[in-house]
Each structure stands twice: as C-alpha cells, then as structure tokens.
Amino acid sequence: MESHNSSHSQILLHQPLPLPPPPPPTKKSHQKLPLIPLIFLIFFEVSGGPYGEEPTVAAAGPLWAILGFTVFPFIWSIPEALITAELAALFPGNGGFVIWAERAFGSFWGSLMGSWKFFTGVLNLGSAVILCIDYLKLLIPILSSGLPRYIAIFTLTLMLSLVNYIGLAIVGYTAVILGIISLSPFLAMTLISIPKIDPSRWINLGQKGTQKDWNLYFNTLFWNLNFWDNASTLAGEVENPQRNFPKALFFAGLLAILGYLVPLVVAIGVVPLNQEDWSDGYLANVAEIIGGKWLKIWVEIGAFLSVVGLYEAQLSSCVYQLVGMADLGFLPEFFGVRSSWFDTPWVGILLSTIIALFGSCLDFADIISSVNFLYCLGMLLEFASFLWLRRKLTNIKRPFRVPIGLNCLVIMCLIPCGFLVYIMAMATKIVYIVSAGFTFIGIFWYFFMNLCRSKKWVRFSNAEDLGYQRLE
C-alpha cells in the first residue's frame, strides 16, 4: 500500500501544470483580440460562407447534401470545436495544438504536430490566393493567364500579408466587415426566395441515372467543416481567452452551419434540379435566377472577399503558431520577434508569405490532397492528446470542460477518428509519397533543432523562464 501511494505521488509530482497566460511584453502591451473579431476569425478559418458547398449536390443529390450539412457538424465539427474550447481555455498560450501535443506526449510529438499543421496552413494560403485571382478574372479577363496573372498573385499576396503586419486586431475587425459583406447577398437571396420555395425539392435523392460520388461528397463536407482548432494558435493574443474562446467557438459554429444550410436549402427549393450544374460557383448563377444580374455580381464579390478573409485568418494562425513554437523552444527565438512599429511577429509573416507565394505557383491537385492527409494525421494526434490530457490531468480545474466523462469522450472521438482514417485510406499513391516526404522533413527538423540547441548555433527561448514546464 505504501508503495502504491509513493508511486501515485511521483506521478502527481511529474504531471505538467497548465501553461499560464504568456507574460506581458517587456516593451509595450499590444492590443488583445476581443470576442466579436475572434468569432469572425474562427468563422473564416472554418467556412467564410457557403462558397464551395455546391459539389455535395452534384455528388449525392439534394437530400444527401442537406443531410450532410445538418448531420456532419454533429459527427465532426462539434467534437473538434469542443476539444478546441477545452484545451484552448486550459492552455491559453500561442501555439494551440502544438502545446497540447507537447503537454500530452512530449517535445517530439509537439514538434511534429507543429510541422504537420504548418505545412497544411501555408500551402492553403497559396490556394487561397489562386481562388481570389480566379474570382477576379471574371471581372478582369486579362488575369486569366500569363504575366498579368503572376503579377496579380504576387501583388495580392503582399497586400493581404501587409494587413497581418499592421496588427491582429486590424485583421479581426477586417474579418467582421468581410463576414458581413460575404454573407449579406445570401440574406437578400433568402428574403427574395421565400415565396418561391418548393419544399418537395428538398427530399429529392438525385436525378435518375446519375451515379453517387461518395468520395467527392465526403471530401467536400470535410473541406467545408474542418479547421476549428486553427485559431487556438493565437490564444495568447486573445482578450480573456479562458472565457472568450468557448463563446467564440459556439457563435462561429452557429454562423458557419447556418451560412451553409440556409443558402443550400433556398437554392435547392427554388431552382429545378440539374445535378451537372452544381459545381463551384453555381450559387452565383442561382442568385441571378432569383434576383437578377445585380445579385449575381454581389455573390461573386462576396466570394472574393470570403477568400480574402480565409487568407487573413489562415495567415494569422500560421504566424502565431510559429510564435508559440518559438516560446516553447521548438524554433529559434527570432521566429517570435515582433515589429517595433506594430508589435506583430514579422518574421513569421515574412516566412509564411514567401512559402505562400511559392505554393501559389504549383499544381495543387496532389498537393492539396497531401495537405488534407497531413491534416488528418495532425487531427488523430490532437484527439489522442485531448483524451490523454483528460486522463492525466483529472484534478486540474478547467475554465471550460466538455461536460461528459472519459468513456463517453472516447466514443465521441472515435467517430471522427474513423472518418479521418477513411479519408486517409482513399488517398492515392502520390499523396502517400508526398505526405511521407513532409513528415520526414518535420522529423528531420526536430532533430536538427536539437543539434542547433546543443551546439548553441542559434538562440532558443528557455521554456522554464517563461513559466512553461517541460515533460522530459
């Protein structure tokens, strides 16, 4: 009995304590992000509006599309958002999921989590710029190809990154404005459509002879309803994160789900079904049918601004992930250096922008699939970290706690984990090769950083000096 108590005491002594809020800057305090801008930043991380949901109808028909955006949030989005709310409130520092994996399983897994998620984020930045230019070329055809297109990509990337350099609060309030503008045409479309809706069209299983494409269906749902954890990387920049993060996730989730469902239900209920028409951008054509050319242009402008918001939110997540990793000693200290003018981490912004520019010149067919694969790997580690921390830190008071026991949490996590495994199993050979290459880079980086630290080639932050406690 004495041996058991001694062993139990040792376990308690070696348990890591939750990360305290980051210490105040030595030079000047920077403006924290309040609740409303945080809601819209999370909204853009996840959704940005109904743009891109159309392939679900083409893949499986109206009823399955509506069921997908009704049921899938309960299977995938809500578990991920609940986990993010609990862990972001428990560990309110920059770095988010990197901190969670490090707290649960140690430095190696924290660093590898950071690599997987960073590659996912910065390559998505490049695709966001491409989408912006694709919307702009509808109004300015010269941007379709050649030198004008590359100049537009370069200029737009720098302009969008400059907004991040000016300050996270500016990014947050910009996201509020972009969110209102990008959703407003669908509010107008809904109000105009109410007398024209035929509810019988909602239960249509699809046109006869049209084969179901379940791979496209599930990948579209997955793409439109993930990334709830991305904003956790900037928890250290949020005003009262223990209180505001759970609230922001709830309201952003409500906004995202309604933003998908309402336009989908309206469009299906008003326009006679032709599944072949339901490709990316079809909602703009529906808007023209319902309200005329002016509403179509409004939707196209909203689509462009939605992608701008996605870029800003994604870049913020990438940048403050690097700041958090520098604070934890996974990256050299200079990755956390802030501008003397705006108190923003300019090194992270510059690095992410350069990689985004490089990525925007690549063929994204296999790259994006590989990014999804890496995201799945990171999420499997994230679910495991959450369950292990709940088991390991049972006595730690949590500002927000998912209100169910460990056994029920395991069941809650197993369902989305099964879906992640399904997505990974559907990957092609080239995706496995590219994903293995990115993973190798992440592993190499971890050991290279340890070598740099031991040889003192570059300066690293001391996590213990910041109040962080290592597991090793």
C-alpha positions in Angstrom: 0.0 0.0 0.0 2.8 2.4 0.8 4.5 1.6 -2.5 1.3 2.4 -4.3 1.0 5.8 -2.6 4.6 6.6 -3.3 4.1 5.8 -7.0 1.0 7.9 -7.1 2.8 10.8 -5.5 5.6 10.6 -8.1 3.0 10.7 -10.9 1.4 13.8 -9.4 4.8 15.5 -9.0 5.8 14.9 -12.6 2.5 16.0 -14.1 2.9 19.2 -16.1 0.9 22.1 -14.9 -1.3 24.0 -17.4 0.5 26.8 -19.3 0.0 30.2 -17.7 -1.0 33.1 -19.9 2.1 34.4 -21.8 3.9 37.1 -19.8 3.3 40.7 -20.8 5.8 42.1 -23.4 8.7 44.0 -21.9 8.5 47.0 -24.2 4.8 47.7 -24.5 1.5 45.9 -24.2 -0.2 45.0 -27.5 -3.9 45.2 -28.2 -5.7 42.0 -27.4 -8.3 40.5 -29.7 -11.9 40.8 -28.3 -14.8 38.4 -28.7 -16.5 39.6 -31.8 -13.4 39.7 -34.1 -12.4 36.3 -32.7 -15.8 34.9 -33.7 -15.3 36.0 -37.3 -11.7 34.9 -37.5 -12.8 31.4 -36.5 -15.7 31.7 -39.0 -13.2 32.3 -41.8 -10.9 29.6 -40.6 -13.7 27.1 -41.0 -16.1 28.5 -43.5 -16.3 32.0 -44.8 -19.8 31.4 -46.2 -21.5 28.8 -48.5 -18.9 29.2 -51.3 -17.7 25.7 -52.3 -20.6 23.6 -50.9 -22.2 23.1 -54.3 -20.3 19.8 -55.2 -22.3 17.9 -52.5 -25.4 18.3 -54.6 -23.6 17.1 -57.7 -22.1 14.2 -55.9 -25.1 12.8 -54.0 -28.3 14.8 -54.7 -30.3 17.5 -52.8 -31.4 15.4 -49.8 -28.0 14.0 -49.1 -26.5 17.5 -49.4 -28.9 18.9 -46.9 -28.4 15.9 -44.5 -24.7 16.3 -44.9 -24.6 19.9 -43.7 -27.1 19.1 -41.0 -25.6 15.9 -39.5 -21.9 16.1 -40.3 -21.4 19.0 -37.9 -22.5 16.8 -35.0 -20.2 14.0 -36.2 -17.1 16.1 -36.9 -17.4 19.8 -36.3 -18.9 19.8 -32.8 -16.4 17.3 -31.3 -13.5 19.2 -32.8 -14.9 22.6 -31.6 -15.5 21.2 -28.0 -11.9 19.8 -27.8 -10.6 23.2 -29.0 -12.7 25.1 -26.5 -11.5 22.9 -23.5 -7.8 22.9 -24.5 -7.5 26.5 -25.6 -9.0 27.6 -22.3 -6.8 25.3 -20.3 -3.6 26.3 -22.2 -4.2 29.9 -23.2 -0.9 30.5 -25.0 0.2 30.9 -28.6 0.8 27.6 -30.3 -2.5 25.9 -29.6 -2.4 22.3 -30.7 1.4 22.3 -30.6 1.2 22.9 -26.8 -1.5 20.2 -26.4 0.6 17.5 -28.1 3.7 18.6 -26.2 1.8 18.5 -22.8 0.4 15.1 -23.6 3.3 13.2 -25.3 6.5 15.3 -25.1 8.6 17.5 -27.3 8.9 15.2 -30.3 5.2 14.9 -30.9 4.6 18.6 -30.2 7.2 19.5 -32.8 5.8 17.0 -35.3 2.3 18.3 -34.8 3.6 21.8 -35.5 5.2 20.7 -38.8 2.1 18.9 -40.0 -0.2 21.8 -39.2 2.2 24.5 -40.5 2.6 22.7 -43.9 -1.2 22.4 -44.0 -1.7 26.1 -43.3 0.9 27.7 -45.5 0.0 25.6 -48.6 -3.6 26.6 -48.1 -2.5 30.2 -48.2 -1.3 29.7 -51.7 -4.5 28.1 -52.8 -6.5 31.0 -51.3 -4.6 33.5 -53.4 -5.3 31.4 -56.5 -9.0 31.3 -55.7 -9.0 35.1 -55.3 -7.5 35.6 -58.7 -9.9 33.1 -60.2 -12.8 35.3 -58.9 -11.1 38.5 -60.1 -10.6 37.2 -63.6 -14.4 37.0 -64.0 -14.4 40.8 -63.9 -10.8 41.3 -65.3 -10.2 38.6 -68.0 -6.6 39.6 -68.5 -5.8 38.0 -65.2 -6.6 34.5 -66.6 -3.1 33.6 -67.6 0.4 34.8 -68.4 2.5 37.6 -66.8 -0.6 39.6 -65.6 -1.8 36.6 -63.6 1.6 36.2 -61.9 1.9 39.9 -61.1 -1.6 39.8 -59.7 -0.8 36.8 -57.5 2.4 38.5 -56.2 0.7 41.9 -55.5 -2.4 40.4 -53.9 -0.3 38.1 -51.6 1.8 41.1 -50.4 -1.2 43.3 -49.8 -3.1 40.7 -47.8 0.0 39.9 -45.7 0.5 43.6 -45.1 -2.8 43.7 -43.3 -1.5 41.0 -40.9 1.7 43.0 -40.4 -0.4 46.1 -39.3 -1.9 44.1 -36.4 -4.1 41.1 -35.4 -6.8 43.5 -34.1 -7.0 45.0 -37.6 -7.2 41.5 -39.1 -10.0 40.7 -36.6 -12.1 43.8 -37.4 -11.5 43.3 -41.1 -12.8 39.8 -40.7 -16.0 41.2 -39.2 -16.6 43.5 -42.2 -15.7 40.8 -44.7 -18.0 38.3 -43.0 -21.0 40.7 -43.1 -20.4 41.6 -46.7 -19.8 38.0 -47.9 -23.0 36.7 -46.2 -25.3 39.6 -47.0 -26.1 38.6 -50.6 -27.4 35.3 -49.3 -29.6 37.1 -46.8 -31.1 39.1 -49.7 -31.4 35.9 -51.8 -33.3 34.2 -49.0 -35.7 37.0 -48.4 -36.5 37.3 -52.2 -36.9 33.5 -52.5 -39.3 32.8 -49.6 -42.5 32.8 -51.8 -40.8 30.7 -54.5 -39.5 27.8 -52.4 -40.9 24.3 -53.2 -40.1 22.1 -50.1 -40.7 18.9 -52.1 -37.4 19.5 -53.9 -35.5 19.1 -50.6 -36.2 15.3 -50.4 -35.0 14.6 -54.0 -32.4 11.8 -53.9 -30.9 12.9 -57.2 -31.6 12.6 -60.9 -32.2 9.1 -62.3 -29.1 7.6 -63.9 -26.7 9.9 -62.0 -24.2 7.8 -60.0 -23.3 8.8 -56.5 -19.8 10.1 -55.9 -19.3 9.5 -52.2 -15.6 10.3 -52.3 -16.4 13.8 -53.6 -19.3 14.1 -51.3 -17.4 13.4 -48.1 -14.3 15.3 -49.1 -16.4 18.4 -49.8 -18.1 18.1 -46.4 -14.7 17.6 -44.7 -13.1 20.5 -46.5 -16.0 22.9 -45.6 -16.4 21.9 -42.0 -12.9 21.5 -40.6 -10.1 23.7 -39.1 -11.9 24.5 -35.9 -8.7 24.3 -34.0 -6.6 26.7 -36.2 -7.5 29.8 -34.2 -6.2 28.2 -31.0 -2.6 29.1 -32.1 -3.3 32.7 -31.3 -4.9 32.2 -27.9 -2.2 34.2 -26.3 -3.3 37.2 -28.3 -7.0 36.9 -27.2 -8.6 39.1 -24.6 -9.6 36.8 -21.6 -9.1 33.5 -23.7 -10.5 31.2 -20.9 -13.8 32.9 -21.2 -13.9 34.1 -24.8 -12.7 31.1 -26.7 -15.6 28.8 -25.8 -18.1 31.5 -26.6 -16.4 32.4 -29.9 -16.4 28.8 -31.0 -20.1 28.4 -30.2 -21.2 31.5 -32.1 -18.8 30.9 -35.0 -20.1 27.4 -35.3 -23.7 28.6 -35.4 -22.8 31.2 -38.0 -20.9 28.7 -40.2 -23.7 26.0 -40.1 -26.5 28.5 -40.8 -24.3 30.0 -43.5 -24.1 26.7 -45.3 -27.6 25.4 -44.7 -29.8 28.4 -45.4 -28.4 29.2 -48.9 -28.4 25.5 -49.8 -32.0 24.9 -48.8 -33.1 28.1 -50.6 -31.2 27.3 -53.8 -32.5 23.7 -53.9 -36.0 24.8 -53.1 -36.2 27.4 -55.9 -34.3 26.1 -58.9 -35.3 22.9 -60.8 -32.6 20.3 -60.3 -29.8 19.7 -62.8 -27.0 18.0 -60.9 -24.4 18.7 -63.6 -24.8 22.4 -62.9 -23.9 22.1 -59.2 -20.2 22.9 -59.4 -18.1 25.5 -57.6 -19.7 28.9 -58.2 -23.1 27.7 -59.1 -24.7 29.7 -56.2 -23.9 32.8 -58.2 -25.9 31.6 -61.1 -28.8 30.7 -58.7 -28.6 34.3 -57.4 -29.0 35.6 -60.9 -32.0 33.4 -61.5 -33.6 34.5 -58.3 -32.7 38.2 -58.2 -31.1 39.2 -61.5 -27.6 40.2 -62.6 -27.0 42.6 -59.7 -27.4 39.8 -57.1 -25.0 37.5 -59.1 -22.3 40.2 -59.0 -22.9 40.7 -55.3 -22.4 37.0 -54.7 -19.2 37.0 -56.8 -17.9 40.0 -54.8 -18.8 38.2 -51.6 -16.9 35.1 -52.8 -13.8 37.1 -53.4 -14.0 38.8 -50.0 -14.6 35.4 -48.4 -11.4 34.1 -49.7 -9.6 37.3 -48.6 -10.9 36.6 -45.1 -9.8 33.0 -45.3 -6.3 34.1 -46.2 -6.1 36.6 -43.3 -7.4 34.1 -40.8 -5.1 31.3 -42.0 -2.1 33.5 -42.1 -2.7 34.7 -38.5 -3.0 31.0 -37.4 0.3 30.1 -39.1 2.2 33.1 -37.8 1.2 32.8 -34.1 1.8 29.0 -34.3 5.4 29.9 -35.1 5.4 32.4 -32.2 4.2 29.7 -29.8 6.8 27.2 -31.1 9.5 29.7 -30.5 8.2 30.3 -27.0 8.3 26.6 -26.3 11.9 26.3 -27.7 10.9 24.2 -30.8 12.1 27.1 -33.1 14.9 29.6 -32.7 13.9 32.7 -30.6 14.0 35.0 -33.7 10.8 33.4 -35.0 8.9 35.2 -32.2 10.5 38.6 -32.9 7.9 41.4 -33.2 7.8 44.6 -35.2 8.7 47.7 -33.2 6.0 49.6 -35.1 3.0 47.3 -34.8 4.1 44.7 -32.3 3.4 41.9 -34.8 5.6 38.8 -35.4 7.1 40.0 -38.7 9.5 37.0 -39.2 6.6 34.6 -39.2 4.6 36.8 -41.5 7.5 37.1 -44.0 8.3 33.3 -43.9 4.6 32.3 -44.4 4.2 34.8 -47.2 7.3 33.5 -49.1 6.0 29.9 -48.8 2.5 31.0 -49.9 4.0 32.7 -53.0 5.9 29.6 -53.8 2.9 27.4 -53.3 0.6 29.6 -55.5 2.8 28.7 -58.5 2.4 24.9 -58.0 -0.1 22.5 -59.4 -2.4 21.9 -56.4 -4.2 18.7 -57.4 -1.9 16.4 -55.5 -0.5 19.0 -53.1 -3.9 19.8 -51.6 -4.7 16.1 -51.2 -1.4 15.7 -49.4 -2.2 18.7 -47.2 -5.5 17.0 -46.3 -3.7 13.8 -45.4 -1.3 15.7 -43.2 -4.2 17.5 -41.5 -5.8 14.1 -40.8 -2.5 12.9 -39.2 -2.5 16.1 -37.0 -6.1 15.6 -36.0 -5.6 12.0 -35.0 -2.7 13.2 -32.7 -4.9 16.0 -31.5 -7.8 13.7 -30.4 -5.2 11.4 -28.7 -3.7 14.4 -26.9 -7.1 15.5 -25.7 -8.0 12.1 -24.3 -4.6 11.6 -22.7 -4.7 15.0 -21.0 -8.2 14.5 -19.7 -7.0 11.2 -18.2 -3.7 12.5 -17.0 -4.8 15.9 -15.6 -8.0 14.8 -14.0 -7.7 17.1 -10.9 -6.8 20.3 -12.8 -9.5 22.9 -12.8 -10.6 23.7 -16.4 -12.2 27.1 -17.3 -14.3 25.1 -19.8 -14.9 21.4 -19.6 -16.7 19.2 -22.1 -19.5 18.0 -19.8 -19.1 14.2 -20.2 -16.9 11.5 -18.7 -13.8 9.9 -20.2 -15.6 6.8 -21.6 -18.1 9.0 -23.4 -15.3 11.2 -24.7 -13.6 8.2 -26.2 -16.8 7.3 -28.1 -17.2 11.0 -29.1 -13.6 11.0 -30.5 -13.7 7.5 -32.2 -16.4 8.6 -34.6 -14.5 11.5 -36.2 -11.3 9.4 -36.0 -12.9 6.7 -38.1 -13.8 9.3 -40.6 -10.2 10.6 -40.7 -8.9 7.1 -41.3 -11.5 6.7 -44.2 -10.2 10.0 -45.8 -6.6 8.8 -45.5 -7.5 5.3 -46.9 -8.9 7.0 -50.0 -5.6 8.8 -50.8 -3.6 8.0 -53.9 -0.1 6.6 -54.1 1.4 10.1 -54.8 -0.4 11.5 -51.8 1.2 8.9 -49.6 4.6 9.7 -51.0 4.3 13.5 -50.7 2.9 13.2 -47.2 5.7 10.9 -46.1 8.1 13.5 -47.5 6.6 16.3 -45.5 6.6 14.1 -42.4 10.3 13.3 -42.9 11.0 17.0 -43.1 9.2 17.5 -39.8 11.1 14.7 -38.1 14.4 16.0 -39.5 13.6 19.5 -38.4 13.1 18.3 -34.8 16.4 16.6 -34.5 18.2 19.4 -36.4 16.8 22.0 -33.9 18.1 19.8 -31.0 21.5 19.8 -32.7 21.4 23.6 -33.1 20.4 23.9 -29.4 23.2 21.7 -28.2 25.8 23.4 -30.4 24.4 26.8 -29.5 24.4 27.8 -33.2 21.3 29.9 -32.6 19.5 31.3 -29.5 16.4 29.5 -28.2 13.9 30.7 -25.7 14.0 28.9 -22.3 10.5 27.5 -21.8 11.1 27.4 -18.0 11.9 31.1 -17.9 8.5 31.8 -19.4 6.8 29.7 -16.8 6.3 26.6 -19.1 7.2 23.2 -17.7 8.7 20.5 -19.9 7.7 16.9 -19.8 11.1 15.3 -20.3 
